[in-house]
Amino acid sequence: MAPASHLVQRAAGALLKLFRSTGNKAWILGTSFLVLAVPLIIEMDREQQLVEFESSQLNALTGQSQPAGATP
């Protein structure tokens, strides 16, 4: 039977390895989200602003008011 200190060292080593691999995976997921998803979110927001702007311009020209989110 192994001494208790050896078991504690093995458990600590395994825990450290788990933390490192979890940290690496979190880093990969976080940077992938920043590179792929954030530009998409920004572009979708710009598109929504453009649609709202065009709708307000159309309303100003025609003198009509449409509910928000309604398509002309």
DSSP file (Angstrom, degrees, kcal/mol; ACC not computed):
  #  RESIDUE AA STRUCTURE BP1 BP2  ACC     N-H-->O    O-->H-N    N-H-->O    O-->H-N    TCO  KAPPA ALPHA  PHI   PSI    X-CA   Y-CA   Z-CA
    1    1 A M              0   0    0      0, 0.0     3,-0.1     0, 0.0     0, 0.0   0.000 360.0 360.0 360.0 136.1    0.0    0.0    0.0
    2    2 A A        -     0   0    0      1,-0.1     5,-0.0     2,-0.1     0, 0.0  -0.420 360.0-100.9 -75.2 147.3    1.4    3.4   -0.9
    3    3 A P     >  -     0   0    0      0, 0.0     4,-1.6     0, 0.0     3,-0.4  -0.289  30.5-114.5 -64.8 156.0    2.1    6.0    1.8
    4    4 A A  H  > S+     0   0    0      1,-0.2     4,-2.3     2,-0.2     5,-0.2   0.849 114.3  57.9 -61.8 -36.7   -0.5    8.7    2.3
    5    5 A S  H  > S+     0   0    0      1,-0.2     4,-2.2     2,-0.2    -1,-0.2   0.875 104.8  51.3 -64.6 -35.6    1.9   11.4    1.1
    6    6 A H  H  > S+     0   0    0     -3,-0.4     4,-2.3     2,-0.2    -1,-0.2   0.904 109.9  49.3 -66.7 -40.7    2.4    9.7   -2.2
    7    7 A L  H  X S+     0   0    0     -4,-1.6     4,-2.4     2,-0.2    -2,-0.2   0.893 110.8  50.3 -64.7 -39.1   -1.4    9.5   -2.7
    8    8 A V  H  X S+     0   0    0     -4,-2.3     4,-2.6     2,-0.2    -2,-0.2   0.904 110.3  50.0 -65.3 -41.4   -1.8   13.2   -1.9
    9    9 A Q  H  X S+     0   0    0     -4,-2.2     4,-2.4     2,-0.2    -2,-0.2   0.909 111.7  48.0 -64.4 -41.7    1.0   14.1   -4.3
   10   10 A R  H  X S+     0   0    0     -4,-2.3     4,-2.4     2,-0.2    -2,-0.2   0.909 112.7  48.3 -64.9 -41.3   -0.7   12.0   -7.1
   11   11 A A  H  X S+     0   0    0     -4,-2.4     4,-2.4     2,-0.2    -2,-0.2   0.908 111.9  49.3 -65.6 -41.0   -4.1   13.6   -6.4
   12   12 A A  H  X S+     0   0    0     -4,-2.6     4,-2.4     2,-0.2    -2,-0.2   0.899 111.3  50.0 -65.0 -40.2   -2.5   17.1   -6.4
   13   13 A G  H  X S+     0   0    0     -4,-2.4     4,-2.2     2,-0.2    -2,-0.2   0.906 111.5  47.7 -63.9 -42.1   -0.8   16.4   -9.7
   14   14 A A  H  X S+     0   0    0     -4,-2.4     4,-2.2     2,-0.2    -2,-0.2   0.896 112.1  50.0 -66.1 -39.6   -4.0   15.1  -11.3
   15   15 A L  H  X S+     0   0    0     -4,-2.4     4,-2.4     2,-0.2    -2,-0.2   0.902 110.5  49.7 -65.4 -41.1   -5.9   18.1  -10.0
   16   16 A L  H  X S+     0   0    0     -4,-2.4     4,-2.3     2,-0.2    -2,-0.2   0.907 110.6  50.1 -63.4 -42.0   -3.3   20.5  -11.4
   17   17 A K  H  X S+     0   0    0     -4,-2.2     4,-2.4     2,-0.2    -2,-0.2   0.896 110.2  50.8 -63.1 -40.1   -3.4   18.7  -14.8
   18   18 A L  H  X S+     0   0    0     -4,-2.2     4,-2.4     2,-0.2    -2,-0.2   0.922 110.1  49.2 -63.2 -45.1   -7.2   19.0  -14.8
   19   19 A F  H  X S+     0   0    0     -4,-2.4     4,-2.5     1,-0.2    -2,-0.2   0.901 111.6  49.4 -61.9 -41.5   -7.1   22.7  -14.0
   20   20 A R  H  X S+     0   0    0     -4,-2.3     4,-2.5     2,-0.2    -2,-0.2   0.933 112.7  45.6 -65.0 -45.4   -4.5   23.3  -16.8
   21   21 A S  H  X S+     0   0    0     -4,-2.4     4,-2.2     1,-0.2    -1,-0.2   0.891 113.7  49.9 -67.5 -37.1   -6.5   21.4  -19.4
   22   22 A T  H  X S+     0   0    0     -4,-2.4     4,-2.4    -5,-0.2    -1,-0.2   0.911 111.2  49.8 -65.1 -41.6   -9.7   23.2  -18.4
   23   23 A G  H  X S+     0   0    0     -4,-2.5     4,-2.3    -5,-0.2    -2,-0.2   0.902 110.3  50.2 -62.9 -41.7   -8.0   26.5  -18.6
   24   24 A N  H  X S+     0   0    0     -4,-2.5     4,-2.3     2,-0.2    -1,-0.2   0.915 111.8  47.4 -63.4 -42.8   -6.7   25.8  -22.0
   25   25 A K  H  X S+     0   0    0     -4,-2.2     4,-2.6     1,-0.2    -2,-0.2   0.893 111.2  51.2 -67.0 -38.6  -10.1   24.7  -23.3
   26   26 A A  H  X S+     0   0    0     -4,-2.4     4,-2.6     2,-0.2    -1,-0.2   0.895 109.8  50.8 -64.5 -39.0  -11.7   27.8  -21.8
   27   27 A W  H  X S+     0   0    0     -4,-2.3     4,-2.6     2,-0.2     5,-0.3   0.926 111.2  47.9 -63.2 -45.0   -9.1   30.0  -23.5
   28   28 A I  H  X S+     0   0    0     -4,-2.3     4,-2.2     1,-0.2    -2,-0.2   0.930 114.5  45.5 -62.9 -46.3   -9.7   28.3  -26.9
   29   29 A L  H  X S+     0   0    0     -4,-2.6     4,-2.2     2,-0.2    -2,-0.2   0.907 114.0  49.5 -64.4 -41.6  -13.5   28.7  -26.5
   30   30 A G  H  X S+     0   0    0     -4,-2.6     4,-2.2    -5,-0.2    -2,-0.2   0.929 113.8  43.3 -65.0 -46.3  -13.2   32.3  -25.4
   31   31 A T  H  X S+     0   0    0     -4,-2.6     4,-2.4     2,-0.2    -1,-0.2   0.871 112.6  53.6 -69.8 -35.0  -10.9   33.4  -28.2
   32   32 A S  H  X>S+     0   0    0     -4,-2.2     4,-2.7    -5,-0.3     5,-0.5   0.910 108.9  49.9 -63.5 -40.6  -13.0   31.5  -30.7
   33   33 A F  I  X>S+     0   0    0     -4,-2.2     5,-1.6     1,-0.2     4,-1.6   0.925 111.5  48.5 -62.1 -44.2  -16.1   33.3  -29.5
   34   34 A L  I  <5S+     0   0    0     -4,-2.2    -2,-0.2     1,-0.2    -1,-0.2   0.895 116.7  42.0 -63.6 -39.6  -14.4   36.7  -29.8
   35   35 A V  I  <5S+     0   0    0     -4,-2.4    -2,-0.2    -5,-0.1    -1,-0.2   0.874 129.3  23.7 -76.7 -37.6  -13.1   36.0  -33.3
   36   36 A L  I  X5S+     0   0    0     -4,-2.7     4,-0.7    -5,-0.2    -3,-0.2   0.888 126.9  34.4 -98.7 -46.1  -16.2   34.4  -34.7
   37   37 A A  I  X<S+     0   0    0     -4,-1.6     4,-2.5    -5,-0.5     5,-0.2   0.876 107.2  60.2 -86.4 -38.4  -19.3   35.5  -32.8
   38   38 A V  H  ><S+     0   0    0     -5,-1.6     4,-2.5     1,-0.2     5,-0.2   0.927 105.7  48.0 -62.0 -46.6  -18.6   39.1  -31.8
   39   39 A P  H  > S+     0   0    0      0, 0.0     4,-2.4     0, 0.0    -1,-0.2   0.889 112.1  51.6 -60.2 -35.7  -18.2   40.4  -35.4
   40   40 A L  H  X S+     0   0    0     -4,-0.7     4,-2.3     2,-0.2    -2,-0.2   0.919 110.1  48.1 -64.4 -43.3  -21.4   38.6  -36.3
   41   41 A I  H  X S+     0   0    0     -4,-2.5     4,-2.0     2,-0.2    -1,-0.2   0.908 112.1  49.5 -63.2 -42.5  -23.3   40.2  -33.4
   42   42 A I  H  X S+     0   0    0     -4,-2.5     4,-2.3     1,-0.2    -2,-0.2   0.918 111.4  48.8 -63.4 -43.6  -21.9   43.6  -34.4
   43   43 A E  H  X S+     0   0    0     -4,-2.4     4,-2.4     1,-0.2    -2,-0.2   0.887 109.8  51.5 -65.6 -38.8  -22.9   43.2  -38.0
   44   44 A M  H  X S+     0   0    0     -4,-2.3     4,-2.1     2,-0.2    -1,-0.2   0.890 109.9  50.3 -64.2 -38.2  -26.4   42.1  -37.0
   45   45 A D  H  X S+     0   0    0     -4,-2.0     4,-2.3     2,-0.2    -2,-0.2   0.909 110.1  49.9 -65.8 -42.2  -26.8   45.2  -34.8
   46   46 A R  H  X S+     0   0    0     -4,-2.3     4,-2.4     1,-0.2    -2,-0.2   0.913 110.1  50.8 -61.6 -42.5  -25.6   47.4  -37.7
   47   47 A E  H  X S+     0   0    0     -4,-2.4     4,-2.4     1,-0.2    -1,-0.2   0.907 109.7  49.9 -62.6 -41.7  -28.2   45.8  -40.0
   48   48 A Q  H  X S+     0   0    0     -4,-2.1     4,-2.3     1,-0.2    -1,-0.2   0.902 110.4  50.1 -64.2 -40.7  -31.0   46.3  -37.5
   49   49 A Q  H  X S+     0   0    0     -4,-2.3     4,-2.5     2,-0.2    -2,-0.2   0.900 110.2  50.7 -63.5 -40.3  -30.0   50.0  -37.1
   50   50 A L  H  X S+     0   0    0     -4,-2.4     4,-2.8     2,-0.2     5,-0.2   0.911 109.8  49.6 -64.0 -42.8  -30.0   50.4  -40.9
   51   51 A V  H  X S+     0   0    0     -4,-2.4     4,-2.2     1,-0.2    -2,-0.2   0.921 112.6  47.5 -62.4 -43.9  -33.5   48.8  -41.1
   52   52 A E  H  X S+     0   0    0     -4,-2.3     4,-2.3     2,-0.2    -2,-0.2   0.896 112.5  49.7 -64.2 -39.7  -34.8   51.2  -38.4
   53   53 A F  H  X S+     0   0    0     -4,-2.5     4,-2.4     2,-0.2    -2,-0.2   0.934 111.6  47.6 -64.4 -46.5  -33.2   54.2  -40.1
   54   54 A E  H  X S+     0   0    0     -4,-2.8     4,-2.4     1,-0.2    -2,-0.2   0.889 111.8  51.3 -62.6 -38.7  -34.7   53.3  -43.5
   55   55 A S  H  X S+     0   0    0     -4,-2.2     4,-2.3    -5,-0.2    -1,-0.2   0.909 110.4  47.8 -65.1 -41.8  -38.1   52.8  -41.9
   56   56 A S  H  X S+     0   0    0     -4,-2.3     4,-2.1     2,-0.2    -2,-0.2   0.876 111.9  50.5 -68.1 -35.9  -37.9   56.2  -40.1
   57   57 A Q  H  X S+     0   0    0     -4,-2.4     4,-2.0     2,-0.2    -2,-0.2   0.911 110.8  48.9 -66.4 -41.8  -36.9   57.8  -43.4
   58   58 A L  H  X S+     0   0    0     -4,-2.4     4,-2.5     1,-0.2     6,-0.3   0.907 111.5  49.7 -63.1 -41.9  -39.7   56.2  -45.2
   59   59 A N  H  X S+     0   0    0     -4,-2.3     4,-2.0     1,-0.2     5,-0.4   0.876 109.4  51.6 -65.0 -37.4  -42.1   57.3  -42.5
   60   60 A A  H  < S+     0   0    0     -4,-2.1    -1,-0.2     2,-0.2    -2,-0.2   0.870 113.7  44.6 -67.6 -36.0  -40.8   60.9  -42.7
   61   61 A L  H  < S+     0   0    0     -4,-2.0    -2,-0.2     1,-0.2    -1,-0.2   0.882 122.8  34.0 -75.7 -38.9  -41.3   60.9  -46.5
   62   62 A T  H  < S-     0   0    0     -4,-2.5    -2,-0.2    -5,-0.2    -3,-0.2   0.653  98.2-129.8 -93.5 -15.6  -44.8   59.4  -46.5
   63   63 A G     <  +     0   0    0     -4,-2.0     2,-0.3     1,-0.3    -3,-0.2   0.645  66.3 125.0  76.0  14.3  -46.1   60.8  -43.3
   64   64 A Q        -     0   0    0     -5,-0.4     2,-0.5    -6,-0.3    -1,-0.3  -0.711  51.6-143.5-102.9 156.0  -47.2   57.4  -42.1
   65   65 A S        -     0   0    0     -2,-0.3    -9,-0.0    -3,-0.1    -5,-0.0  -0.980  14.0-168.8-120.6 134.6  -46.3   55.7  -38.9
   66   66 A Q        -     0   0    0     -2,-0.5     3,-0.1   -11,-0.1    -7,-0.0  -0.897  31.2-101.3-117.1 147.8  -45.7   52.0  -38.7
   67   67 A P    >   -     0   0    0      0, 0.0     3,-2.0     0, 0.0     2,-0.0  -0.318  52.6 -86.8 -63.4 151.4  -45.4   49.9  -35.5
   68   68 A A  T 3  S+     0   0    0      1,-0.3     3,-0.1     3,-0.0   -16,-0.0  -0.354 114.7  19.5 -61.1 135.3  -41.9   49.0  -34.6
   69   69 A G  T 3  S+     0   0    0      1,-0.3    -1,-0.3    -3,-0.1     2,-0.2   0.333  90.5 132.2  87.6  -6.6  -40.8   45.8  -36.3
   70   70 A A    <   -     0   0    0     -3,-2.0    -1,-0.3     2,-0.0    -4,-0.1  -0.562  53.2-132.9 -78.5 141.5  -43.4   45.9  -39.0
   71   71 A T              0   0    0     -2,-0.2    -1,-0.0     1,-0.1    -3,-0.0  -0.775 360.0 360.0 -94.7 139.0  -42.2   45.4  -42.5
   72   72 A P              0   0    0      0, 0.0    -1,-0.1     0, 0.0    -2,-0.0   0.488 360.0 360.0 -72.0 360.0  -43.4   47.8  -45.2
